[in-house]
């Protein structure tokens, strides 16, 4: 059984763990909205380069029946990132990041309720402990 998703998850965890501290340092003198624009602009360029290297194009998916989901997701992502960056500019990383991280537990609940994914006792406890951890870390 391949576990590529685990390796990629660990890579995402390791690299994303550096985002908030680096943003906090940058936003000491760069406005949060500008930081969102610059960081996500760079991300768009890098992902565009990767897609060009792989010979893939996003344009064929603009008329895909699921494209509206991507559009709504993009709007939610923009609002979420603007709020997250601004919160980091105004507050401590040790409080902002755990509250922001609640998206993991809430997304899991949405997956269980809306997407009918299985709920086990272990998953339920994990979600409950994740919420408890955020509450304890943010006080």
Secondary structure, 3 states (H helix, E strand, C coil): CCCHHHHHHHHHHHHHCCHHHHHHHHCCCCCHHHHHHHHHHHHHHHHHHHHHHHCCCCHHHCCCCCHHHHHHHHHHHHHHHHHHHHHHHHCCHHHHHHHHCHHHHHHHHHHHHCCCCCCCHHHHHHHHHHHHHHHHHHC
